[in-house]
Amino acid sequence: GSDCKNESGSTVQVLAQKARQASPHLASLAGENRTAALLAVADTVLANADKIIEENARDLANAAIAIEKGELNKTLFQRLKLDHDKLEDLACGIRQIAALK
């Protein structure tokens, strides 16, 4: 369903890039195929949560260096941090989109 428990150069970047590239194709899919594709994305996010969080830790280490150099602000750094709750929220949001008719 669409109910959620929470309301709250890396692998993550590659995943985001692939999602952007797939978005026109996803938008052109018929309803049933679109729903199945979105549900598969949500399942994949959760199935790979530990790996995503591990890669995100590497991203955060690089981001901390960028903050020290004045290339990144601390507010953006906080937004970059992923944890299980954020990934569950992301998967939930994807499922909600899939449920839209």
C-alpha positions in Angstrom: 0.0 0.0 0.0 0.9 3.6 0.2 1.0 3.9 4.0 4.4 4.9 5.6 5.8 4.3 9.0 8.0 7.4 9.0 7.5 10.9 7.7 10.7 12.0 8.1 31.1 10.3 -7.9 29.6 7.6 -5.7 27.2 4.8 -6.0 24.4 7.1 -4.8 25.3 9.6 -7.5 25.4 6.8 -10.1 21.9 5.6 -8.9 20.5 9.1 -9.1 22.0 9.6 -12.6 20.5 6.3 -13.8 17.1 7.3 -12.3 17.2 10.6 -14.2 18.1 8.8 -17.4 15.3 6.3 -17.0 12.7 8.8 -16.1 11.5 9.6 -19.7 11.1 5.9 -20.3 9.3 5.4 -17.0 6.9 8.3 -17.8 6.1 6.6 -21.2 5.2 3.2 -19.7 1.6 2.1 -19.5 0.1 2.2 -16.0 0.6 -1.4 -15.0 4.2 -1.5 -16.2 5.0 1.9 -14.6 3.6 0.7 -11.3 5.6 -2.5 -11.5 8.8 -0.6 -12.3 8.3 1.9 -9.5 7.6 -0.9 -7.0 10.8 -2.7 -8.2 12.8 0.5 -7.6 11.4 0.8 -4.1 12.2 -2.8 -3.3 15.7 -2.4 -4.8 16.4 0.6 -2.6 15.4 -1.3 0.5 17.2 -4.5 -0.5 20.4 -2.5 -1.0 20.0 -0.2 2.0 23.2 -1.3 3.7 25.3 -0.9 0.6 23.8 2.5 -0.1 24.4 3.6 3.5 28.0 2.3 3.3 28.7 4.2 0.0 27.0 7.3 1.5 29.5 7.2 4.4 32.3 7.5 1.8 30.4 10.4 0.2 30.1 12.1 3.6 33.8 11.7 4.3 34.5 13.5 1.0 31.9 16.1 1.8 33.5 16.8 5.1 36.7 17.6 3.3 34.8 19.9 0.9 33.3 21.7 4.0 36.8 22.2 5.4 37.9 23.7 2.0 34.8 25.9 2.0 33.4 24.2 -1.1 30.2 22.8 0.6 28.0 24.2 3.4 27.1 22.3 6.5 23.3 22.4 5.8 23.8 20.6 2.5 26.0 18.1 4.2 23.2 17.2 6.6 20.8 16.7 3.7 23.3 14.3 2.1 23.3 11.9 5.0 21.3 8.8 4.4 20.2 6.3 7.0 17.6 3.4 7.1 14.8 5.8 8.0 15.5 8.1 5.1 15.7 5.1 2.7 12.4 3.7 4.1 10.9 7.2 3.5 12.2 7.2 0.0 10.9 3.8 -0.8 7.5 4.7 0.7 7.4 7.9 -1.4 8.1 5.8 -4.5 5.3 3.4 -3.6 3.0 6.3 -3.1 3.8 7.5 -6.6 3.3 4.0 -7.9 -0.2 4.0 -6.3 -1.2 7.2 -8.2 -3.6 6.5 -11.0 
